[in-house]
Amino acid sequence: MKRIFFVTCLFFFIQYLQAQDRQTDSLKQLLFQVKEDTSLFKTLLLISFNTLYSYSDTAVLYAEKALLLAKELEEPKKESEALRVYGAALSVTGNYPLSIDYLLKGLHIEEKLKTHRITDVSYAKPLLQIFYYDLSEAYRDEGDYENALSYYNKSKMFPSNSADDLRESLMNLSIIYEKFNQLDSAILYGKKAYYVDIKMNGKGDRAPIYITLGNVYIRRKIIPFRYIITVLHN
């Protein structure tokens, strides 16, 4: 049963990557056709955004091109969008100091705009909120947990009634507190994320919730049976 589940997941993951590759190839072909600067910028940005987690080096390359074009056009909104994707791509590659530098520059521009605009690279959320998310993750992965928590709290200033958003928020807080060695808080938010996840799906769906809780309980030498069962069934 576990082998069947693994093979099924692998199949859908490969299908997803293939679909993403086809979309990226189409965008790359479009580069040879677009002549107007705004269309060229959008195409460069979407190629970078589309390859952010699958081909992060490619994402860095195209984000840099988009950023250079945005600066030539002297359009702060475009520059902010390019800085967001550039910073996120650098974070995926593990270059956290440079990622944070670009994300802070983009955040500064976005805060000056004083808008909560939603863009093609902000996952249907305000771009300002995504900057806070990205900075929280980059600082967390760099090991600066105080700044990670600070920026994550800023991201929560944007209200949401989505169960998915609540689960992600609780999960990320659990991860930050576990890294920050505040294990009681990590367990508190991890358990809340666990119950939201089960309520949403009828089973465990978000692996980082269970990995984080497992890390905490291993450090405390306590492994709750229900979390083991949840992980084994997924």
LUMSEKE-771320 format. One record per atom (N, C-alpha, C): x negated, y, z negated. Coordinates in steps of 0.05 Angstrom, whole numbers, plus 32768, in hexadecimal, padded with zeros to 4 digits. Example, Ala and Ser with C-alpha at 12.3 -4.5 7.8 and 13.67 -1.06 7.14 Angstrom:
// LUMSEKE-771320
7EF87F8E7F64 7F0A7FA67F64 7EF87FBE7F64 7EFF7FD37F72 7EEF7FEB7F71 7EFE80017F63 
This chain:
// LUMSEKE-771320
7FF07FE88000 800080008000 7FEF80198000 7FDA80197FEF 7FC880317FEE 7FBA80358009 7FB2801E8015 7FA48020802F 7FB7802B8044 7FD080238044 7FE4802D8057 7FE8804B8053 7FEA8053803A 7FED806F8034 7FD5807F803D 7FBD80758038 7FA580838041 7FA48086805F 7FAA8070806D 7FA98070808B 7FBE80848096 7FD580848089 7FEA80968092 7FE280B3808E 7FD680B98077 7FCD80D58072 7FB780DC8085 7FA580C9808B 7F8F80CF809D 7F9980D480B9 7FAE80C580C1 7FBA80C880DC 7FC580E480DF 7FD580ED80CB 7FE1810880CC 7FCC811E80CB 7FB7811980BB 7FA2812D80BA 7F94813080D5 7F8F811A80E2 7F82811B80FC 7F9481288110 7FAE8122810F 7FC2812F8121 7FC2814D811C 7FC181558103 7FC0817280FC 7FA7817F8108 7F9081728104 7F77817E810F 7F788180812D 7F83816B813A 7F84816C8157 7F9781828161 7FAD81868154 7FBF819C815B 7FB281B78157 7FA381B98140 7F9581D2813B 7F7F81D7814F 7F7181C28158 7F5D81C5816C 7F6981CE8187 7F8081C3818E 7F8D81CB81A7 7F9581E981A6 7F9F81F1818F 7FA7820D818C 7F8E821F818E 7F7982178181 7F6082278182 7F558228819E 7F55821281AC 7F4B821281C8 7F5B822581D9 7F76822581D5 7F87823781E4 7F80825581DE 7F7B825B81C5 7F73827681BE 7F58827E81CA 7F45826B81CA 7F2B827081D6 7F2D827681F4 7F3F82678202 7F44826C821E 7F5082878223 7F61828F8210 7F6E82A98211 7F5A82C08210 7F4482BB8202 7F3082D08200 7F2682DA821B 7F2582C8822F 7F1B82CF8249 7F3082DF8259 7F4882E0824F 7F5E82ED825E 7F6583088252 7F63830B8238 7F6B8324822B 7F56833A8231 7F6083528236 7F4F8368823B 7F53837F8228 7F6C8381821E 7F738396820C 7F68839081F0 7F5D83A581E3 7F4E83A181CA 7F5F839581B4 7F78839E81B1 7F898394819C 7F8E8376819F 7F93836E81B8 7F98835181BD 7F7F834181B8 7F68834C81C0 7F4E833F81BC 7F49833B819E 7F4E8350818F 7F4A834E8172 7F5C83398166 7F758339816D 7F8883258162 7F8083098169 7F7683058182 7F6E82EA818A 7F5582E1817B 7F4182F38178 7F2A82EC8168 7F3182E5814B 7F4382F58140 7F4B82F08124 7F5A82D68121 7F6B82D08134 7F7B82B78132 7F69829E8135 7F5582A08147 7F42828A814A 7F348285812F 7F2B829A8123 7F1D82988109 7F30828C80F4 7F48829780F2 7F5C828E80DF 7F63827180E3 7F65826980FC 7F6E824E8103 7F58823980FD 7F3F824280FC 7F29822F80F7 7F1D823380DB 7F2B824180CA 7F21824980B0 7F178231809F 7F26821C809F 7F208205808E 7F1681ED809D 7F1B81EC80B7 7F1281D580C7 7EF781DA80D3 7EF181F280DD 7ED781F980E9 7ECF821480DE 7EC7821480C5 7EC2822E80B7 7EAC823E80C4 7E97823180CF 7E82824080DC 7E8C824F80F5 7E9F82428104 7EAC824F811A 7EBD82678110 7ECB826280FA 7EDB827880EE 7ECA829080E7 7EB3828B80DC 7EA182A180D5 7E9982B180EE 7E9282A38103 7E8982AF811C 7E9E82C18128 7EB682B7812A 7ECC82C78136 7ED682DD8124 7ED582D9810A 7EDD82EE80F7 7EC9830680F9 7EAF82FF80FC 7E9B831480FF 7EA083258119 7EA78317812F 7EAE83258148 7EC683378144 7EDA832C8136 7EF3833C8132 7EED83548120 7EDB8351810D 7ED4836780FB 7EC5837D810A 7EB38375811B 7EA48389812B 7EB78398813E 7ECA838B814A 7EDD8398815B 7EEF83AB814B 7EF883A38134 7F0983B48123 7EFA83CD811B 7EE083CB8116 7ED083E3810F 7ECD83F58127 7EC983E9813F 7EC883F98157 7EE18409815C 7EF883FB8157 7F128408815B 7F19841C8145 7F0A841B812F 7F0E842D8118 7F2B842B810E 7F348412810B 7F4F840D8100 7F4D83FE80E6 7F52840C80D0 7F4F83FF80B5 7F5F83E680B1 7F7883E580BC 7F8883CE80B8 7F7C83B580C4 7F7283B880DD 7F6583A280EA 7F4B839A80DC 7F3C83AE80D2 7F2383A880C4 7F29839880AA 7F3F83A0809C 7F4683918084 7F4D8374808A 7F5C836F809F 7F64835480A7 7F4B834480AE 7F39835080BD 7F20834180C4 7F0F833B80AC 7F0E834E809A 7EFE834A8081 7F0A83338070 7F2483318070 7F31831C8061 7F298301806C 7F2C82FD8086 7F2682E38093 7F0882DD8091 7EF782F28095 7EDA82EF8094 7ED282E68078 7EDD82F48064 7ED682ED8048 7EDF82D18041 7EF782C9804A 7F0282AE8044 7EF182998051 7EE9829E806A 7ED8828A8078 7EBD8287806B 7EB1829D8062 7E97829B8054 7E9A828C803A 7EB1828F802D 7EB582808014 7EB782628019 7EC4825B802F 7EC6823E8036 7EAA8233803C 7E9982438048 7E7E8239804E 7E6C82388035 7E758244801F 7E6682448006 7E55825D8001 7E5882718013 7E49828A800F 7E5A829D7FFF 7E5C82977FE5 7E6E82A67FD3 7E6682C37FCF 7E4C82CA7FCC 7E4582E67FC8 7E4D82F87FE0 7E4882EE7FF8 7E4F82FE8010 7E6D82FE8014 7E7A82E7800E 7E9782E6800F 7EA482FB7FFD 7E9B82FC7FE5 7EA683107FD2 7EA1832C7FDB 7E8983317FE7 7E83834C7FF1 7E9783558006 7E9C8343801A 7EAE834A802F 7ECB834C8025 7ED3833A8013 7EEE833B8009 7EF383547FF9 7EDF835D7FE9 7EE283767FDA 7EE4838E7FED 7ED5838E8003 7ED883A48016 7EF383A48023 7EFE838D802A 7F18838B8035 7F2E83938021 7F2A838B8008 7F3D83927FF3 7F3E83B07FEF 7F2783BD7FF0 7F2583DA7FEC 7F3583E88002 7F3283DF801B 7F4183EB8031 7F5F83E6802D 7F6783CD8026 7F8383C78023 7F9083D6800C 7F8283DA7FF7 7F8C83EA7FE0 7F9084077FE8 7F7F84117FF8 7F81842D8002 7F9984308014 7FA0841C8023 7FB8841D8035 7FD2841F8025 7FD28415800D 7FE984177FFB 8002840A8007 7FFF83F38013 801583E4801F 801483C78016 802A83BA8018 802B839D8012 8032838F802C 802283958041 8028838B805C 8022836D805E 8031835F806E 802D83438073 80218341808F 800C83318092 7FFE833080AC 7FFD831380B6 7FF0831080CD 7FED82F580D9 7FDA82E380C9 7FCA82F080B7 7FB682E180A8 7FBB82E1808A 7FD482E58082 7FDA82E78066 7FEF82D4805C 7FF482BF806C 800682A98063 802282B2805A 802D82C68069 804782D08063 804982DE8048 803282E6803E 803182F58024 802383108029 802583238017 8017833C801A 7FF98337801C 7FEC8344802F 7FCF83408033 7FBF83488019 7FC9835C800B 7FBC83647FF2 7FBC834D7FDE 7FD2833E7FDC 7FD383277FCA 7FBF83117FD3 7FBC830D7FED 7FA982F97FF7 7F8D83007FF0 7F86831A7FF1 7F6B83237FE9 7F66831B7FCC 7F7A83207FBB 7F7783187F9F 7F7382FA7F9C 7F8382EA7FAA 7F8082CD7FAA 7F6482C57FB2 7F5B82D07FC9 7F4182C87FD4 7F2A82CF7FC2 7F2C82E77FB6 7F1782F07FA4 7F1782DE7F8B 7F2E82D77F81 7F3082C57F6A 7F2282AB7F70 7F27829F7F87 7F1B82857F8E 7EFD82887F93 7EF4829E7FA0 7ED882A17FA5 7EC882A57F8B 7ED382B57F79 7EC682B97F5F 7EC6829F7F4F 7EDC82907F50 7EDE82767F42 7EC982637F4C 7EC682617F66 7EB3824E7F72 7E9682577F6D 7E9382717F69 7E78827C7F64 7E7182787F46 7E8582737F35 7E80826F7F19 7E8682877F07 7E92829C7F13 7E9982B47F04 7EB682B27EFD 7EBC82A57EE7 7ED8829F7EE0 7EE782B77ED5 7ED982CA7ECA 7EE782E27EC0 7EF382F17ED7 7EE382F67EEC 7EEE83047F04 7F0282F37F12 7EFE82D87F12 7F1282C67F1F 7F2D82C97F12 7F2E82CA7EF8 7F4782CC7EE9 7F5382E87EED 7F4282FD7EED 7F4B83187EF0 7F59831C7F0B 7F4D83137F20 7F5983167F3B 7F7183047F3E 7F7182ED7F31 7F8982DC7F34 7FA082E97F26 7F9C82F67F0F 7FB183037F01 7FBC831A7F12 7FAB83287F21 7FB4833D7F33 7FC683327F49 7FBF831A7F52 7FCF830E7F68 7FEC83077F5E 7FEF83047F44 800982FD7F39 801C83157F37 8012832D7F3D 802283457F3B 803883457F51 803583337F65 804883327F7B 805D831C7F74 807683247F70 808A83107F68 809182FC7F7D 809882E37F74 80A082CE7F86 80B282BB7F78 80C782B27F86 80D9829E7F7B 80D482827F86 80BF827F7F95 80B982667FA1 80AD82527F8D 80B8823A7F8D 80AD82247F7C 8090821D7F85 808B821E7F9F 807182197FA9 805D822D7F9F 806482477F9F 8053825C7F94 804E82587F76 806382507F68 805F824C7F4B 804C82357F46 804F821F7F55 803D82087F52 802082107F58 801C821F7F6E 800182277F75 7FF5823A7F60 8005824B7F55 7FFC825E7F41 7FF3824F7F27 8004823D7F1E 7FFE822D7F06 7FE5821C7F0B 7FE4820F7F22 7FCD81FE7F29 7FB3820E7F29 7FB382257F36 7F9A82357F37 7F92823F7F1C 7FA582477F0B 7F9E824F7EF0 7F9182387EE1 7F9C82207EE4 7F9182087ED7 7F7482037EE0 7F6F82067EFA 7F5482027F05 7F4182177EFA 7F4982307EF9 7F3882457EEF 7F3182407ED2 7F46823A7EC1 7F4182367EA5 7F2F821D7EA0 7F3382097EB0 7F2281F17EAD 7F0581F87EB3 7F0082087EC8 7EE582107ECF 7EDA82237EBA 7EEB82327EAE 7EE482467E99 7EE082397E7E 7EE5821E7E7D 7EE3820E7E65 7EF782157E4F 7F0E82207E58 7F2482267E46 7F38820F7E4A 7F3281F87E3E 7F4081E07E44 7F5D81DF7E3C 7F6481EC7E25 7F8081ED7E1D 7F9181FB7E31 7F8782117E3C 7F9682207E50 7F9782107E6A 7F8182027E71 7F8181F27E89 7F9681DC7E88 7F9981CF7E70 7FAD81BB7E6D 7FC981C77E6E 7FCD81DE7E61 7FE781EB7E60 7FF181F07E7C 7FE181FE7E8C 7FEA82057EA7 7FEA81ED7EBA 7FD881DA7EB5 7FD781C27EC5 7FF081B27EC2 7FFA81AF7EA9 801281A07EA3 802A81AE7EB0 802B81C87EAE 804181D77EBB 804181D37ED9 802981D47EE5 802781CF7F02 803081B27F09 8028819F7EF7 803081837EFB 804E81807EFC 805C818C7EE9 807981897EE8 808781977EFF 807D81AE7F08 808881BB7F20 808481AA7F38 806C819E7F3A 8065818D7F51 807881757F53 807C81687F3C 808E81507F3B 80AB81587F42 80B3816F7F37 80CE81787F3C 80D3817F7F5A 80BE818A7F67 80C081917F83 80C181787F95 80B081657F8F 80AB814F7FA2 80B481337F98 80BB81317F7E 80C281177F73 80A981067F6E 809281117F74 807981037F70 806281177F71 804A810F7F6A 803381217F6B 802C81277F88 802881417F8E 802281487FAA 800881587FAC 800281697F98 7FEB817A7F99 7FD4816F7F88 7FC281627F96 7FAC81547F89 7F9B81657F75 7F96817F7F7B 7F86818E7F68 7F9181907F4C 7FAC818E7F4A 7FB8818E7F2F 7FAE81777F1F 7FAE81607F2B 7FA781477F1C 7F8981447F19 7F7A814E7F2C 7F5D814E7F2A 7F54815F7F12 7F6081777F11 7F59818A7EFB 7F61817E7EE0 7F7A81747EDE 7F8281687EC4 7F7181507EBD 7F6A81407ED1 7F58812A7ECD 7F3D81327EC2 7F3281487ECE 7F1881527EC5 7F19815B7EA7 7F3081687EA1 7F3381727E85 7F35815B7E72 7F4681477E78 7F4A81317E66 7F32811F7E64 7F23811D7E79 7F0A810D7E78 7EF6811B7E65 7EF581357E66 7EE381447E54 7EEC81417E37 7F06813E7E33 7F11813A7E18 7F14811D7E11 7F0E810B7E24 7F0F80EF7E20 7F2C80E67E1A 7F3F80F37E27 7F5B80EC7E25 7F6780EB7E41 7F7280D47E49 7F7D80D27E64 7F9B80CA7E62 7FAD80DD7E65 7FCA80D67E64 7FD280C37E7A 7FE080AE7E73 7FE780997E85 7FF780A37E9D 800A80B67E99 801B80BF7EAF 800C80CD7EC5 7FF680DA7EBE 7FE680E87ED2 7FD680D37EE3 7FCD80BE7ED5 7FBF80A87EE3 7FD1809C7EF8 7FEA80967EEF 7FFE80897F01 8003809C7F19 800680B67F14 800C80C97F29 7FF580C87F3E 7FDD80C97F35 7FC680C97F47 7FC480AF7F57 7FC980987F49 7FC7807E7F56 7FDC807B7F6C 7FF380877F67 800980857F7B 800780987F92 7FF180A87F92 7FED80BB7FA7 7FD280B67FB4 
